[in-house]
Structures are given as C-alpha cells and as structure tokens.
Amino acid sequence: MKKLSNVTLVKRDYIPSIHTIEVNGVEHWLGHVKDFMKNKQLLDFLPDDNRISMAWVRLEAGEELEPHIHPVESMILLCEGSAESTGDIQAAMDAGDALLVPPGHLHGFKGGHPNGFWGLSIQFDSRGLYEDFTDPWATFHPEQVNTTLGNTVAEQLFSRNEIYMERFDKHKLFALVNRGLLKKTQTKKKFLDCFQVWSDYFQKMVLARATTLNDATFEEITMSHLEEELGHNRDLKNGRVDFEPVFDPILEAASSWFTYKMSTATELEKVVLVHLVVEASATFFYKHIKPVMDGSTTKTHFDVHSVLDDEHVRMGYEFISKCDINDGKPLFEIQNKGWAMLMTVMSRIADLTVYENRASEELTEDECQELVDAPAMV
C-alpha cells in the first residue's frame, strides 16, 4: 500500500472534473464527475488493491444526466442538496439518500432546485465508471440495450452470452490487475499458485468430458478440444521454479463443479458450458492477464491461450448454430450457473491474491520498523 507521510487535506476542488463523455460517437453531459483516482494525494493514499471506486458527482439545478446503464453495481449517495432520480425509478432524493443500481438497470438524475446536488458515485469490485475516458462503462440509449434476445434458442444463447461476457470483462480480478497488483513478485506468485488450481480442474473437466462422451455426433468437437488442451496445466506448472500448492475450500469447490457437471450434463449442455462459458471467459482472462506475464517464465502458456481460446469459442458457436434445439431452458440454466460459478472461481483467486498482497506489505512494514527500532551499533 502506498502511504502518505503527513495528514493531508484534499478539498473537493482539488480533484479535476470531467463534464462530458463520448459513447459510441455521441457526447453526453455528465455535469461534474470528480474521480478520486485523478487526484495525486488520493491516488497515493488509496491502496493498489482498492476494490471500491469513488467519484464526486454534481448537477446544477435543472441539469440532467439522462438515463443510462452500467455493467457493474453502482451506489449513488446524495451528500448535499436535492435531486430527482429518473429511469427505472422516479423519486425525489435528499441529502443522505442512496440509490442502489444493479448492473444493466436504467437510472439518471435531474438536479433539484434551488442548488442542485453533490453526491458520491461508488462502485464495488471495479474501476471507476469514467476512470478510463477511452472506455466509459455507460450505455446511454435504451435502444442500445439488447431487449430482444433472438428468435431461435441458439440466437438467445449467443445474445445472453454477450451480456455475460460484457459483465465478466469488468470483473474485479481484472480491475486489480489493471491497477498494477501483479507487478509485485510475491503477489504474482500467489496469483499463479491459485490459478494453477483452476488450470488443473480445467484439465480434469476436459478429460471427464471425453471419458463420458456417449453420442458420436459430439465426438469431433470433444476430442479436438481435448487434443489441443491436453497437458497445458502441466506446462504452466513446469514453467515455474517457485510453485507452491494452494488449498482453499472455496476455490476447490467452485473449480471442481465444472468437472462434476461433465458426469451429469447432456452432451449439448457440455458444449454450452465448455465453449460458451469457460472458453469464452478465457478470451477475456488472457486479454487482461497476458501483458503482465510477458516477462515471466509462464509467458509461453499465456501466449498460446491468447490465440487458441478464440478458436475454441468459435467451435462451440458453430456447433450450436447447426443444432435443431426445441427446448432452450436447460441450456439457459447451465449457461447461467456456469457463468456464476466461473465468476466465483475468479473472485476467489482475486481475494486470495489481495490477501497475499496485504500480508507481504505488512511484513515489509514490520521489517522496516524493526530496522528503525534496532539499537545503533558502535
């Protein structure tokens, strides 16, 4: 954790404001947005693994932030003045009120009379909504939201997957990585140790899928996938000299669920789980993680998967597109559960990595204090 050496006052005016944001080529008025991460003192004070993002937000009386959606949970706490919420809920808001917004729900605000309002926009397990100007996490027009999922079961599966993938792309693990968490040697080691657990269970899942195969129609996609993935978990482990096994009950339980489902799911459900969930998630995982691993001994593993997984996703989409599916309910169910379990796996890896990061920092601080307290040698 970065530390300030002195008590420091950060006035609201010290944080720079953004007033507009461009989304899909259209500029939208925000009022005032003052992201805490844009102030040097706050940036130095907040820990690198901070998973709560905060920004001051301001609308003058009569100003409006039009209804929009975010892919992550958001809480807006009114601190001063008054406002009217718009979107899914229209209500008067006063100082002390909080609007809780789940992902994908329309919300907006109008500044109340006579002085508008100041509030705090807070996101959990993510970066700030407008922290990266080139990638704002906002969709401003309801027509941009995919309200019709498609006519066929396959189209509905693919549309649902787009929503799941967008949400996964904002996962807290990647927010931590993008803030430099894995630049520290000990923290990176812990991350790789935890990731090895998932990699091993992924391999067991692929093997279990092949051994439980009972329909020749699925043989080509199943065996081709196995052949291309075989042994990658061992390659990852053998590429390291500092590997230490990790046992964590939550990580074990969530990871092993995927292997277990190979013995209970239908062959088509396996295609959905393996290709539309696991492999689709991998494309985002390696996109975010690969740059941090370029200088490590595991580089080859991450290089291979940054290319291979796109092909494995394509295999699943093409296969499902050719299937005549009458009942989509069981496929939607395993798709939903699969993404939920996958999110749990990655969340646990993130949590264990953060714990290691904090533990290593505390150790360093203690060692430094021992040096400070040590008697001088004469």
Phi, psi and omega in degrees: 000134176284145185235144167270146182272344182225156171300131188230132176265125176246105178285152181302324181293344180286341182270124181295148180258147162247146185244335180223160176218143179260124178233120181054041176081000181246131180272133182237140180280131180251347191083239172242130170232119182242093182287129182303329184285355179267002176250129187298318181296316178293321179298320179289328185279320182287140182292154178300328182265018177302127183249010174246126179252136183226146176210138169290139176231147187214132168233133174288165177304125179088344177288151183228134166260110188294155182305140183204174178231157174235154179276002181229162176297144180217142175234129177248116182256116180282122185255332188204134178087208183212161181205169172238125178278146178232175182098228182295332180227129176250115184203154175282139180234138177237171180306131182100345179281149179232135174255121182257121189238111175291164178301141173080011182252137182290133175205150177201182185213151168236134178292133182278162177269145009261352191239010182069211180207157165244140177212174175248126173263121188235130175240145183251139177059040180199175170276174179293153183299324182239023180297322176253107184299332182280348181220066179291138180269069181207141171237122192263344183244125181307328182292345177280345180278134184284090183275336176251119187275353179123167183269314181271164177299319180299315179298321179293320177300315183292321179294317176299322182295325177300320179293314179298318182293320178298320179294318181294327179299339180259016186301148184299331178301318182286327176297320178293319179297316182294343177267009173091015184300322186272010176282344180272132188303310184293322179292318177298320179300314180297319178302312181294323176299317180290319179297330179299325177301312179295319180299319179295317180289328174301316179297319177296323178298314181297318179294317180296325177298318181290319184287339179260007180299128182224019179216118184299337179300332185260004186295316184298310182292324181291310185286325177297319178295317179299313182300323183279340182258347189302127173082003183294330178293322178290323177299319179298314181292317182291343178279003182240150176250353185243021183294136172227131181295145179242133170239117176225122186303320182292315180296319178297312184296314182293320181290320184289340179303322182293322176294316180302319183295339178293341180265350183241338184276156172287167181298322180289324176297325177296321178299315179298312184294314185286313189266319182276337180255292188296309182290324177296320178295326182296328180297324178281321179302309184288332176300318182278323188273326186308313182302329181285338184262002185301329182261011184256171179287350179266008185306318183300316179302313183288327176296315182298313186285338178292344178252316189294322188292328176300320179294322180291327174294315180301319179304314181294316180297316181295319181297312182295324180300331183269355183273145174264101187249122180266321183245109182270350187304310180295331178287319177297324182293313181289330175297313180295313180295321180299313179295322179296316179292321178297318176300321180295317177303309183291326177296320180291320176300318179298315182297314180296325178292319178296317179301318179295319180299316180291320180297318181292326179290319179296321178296316180299317180295320178296317179298319178296320181294324177298321178294321180295320184278348183295140179292147179290141179263127179235000000 
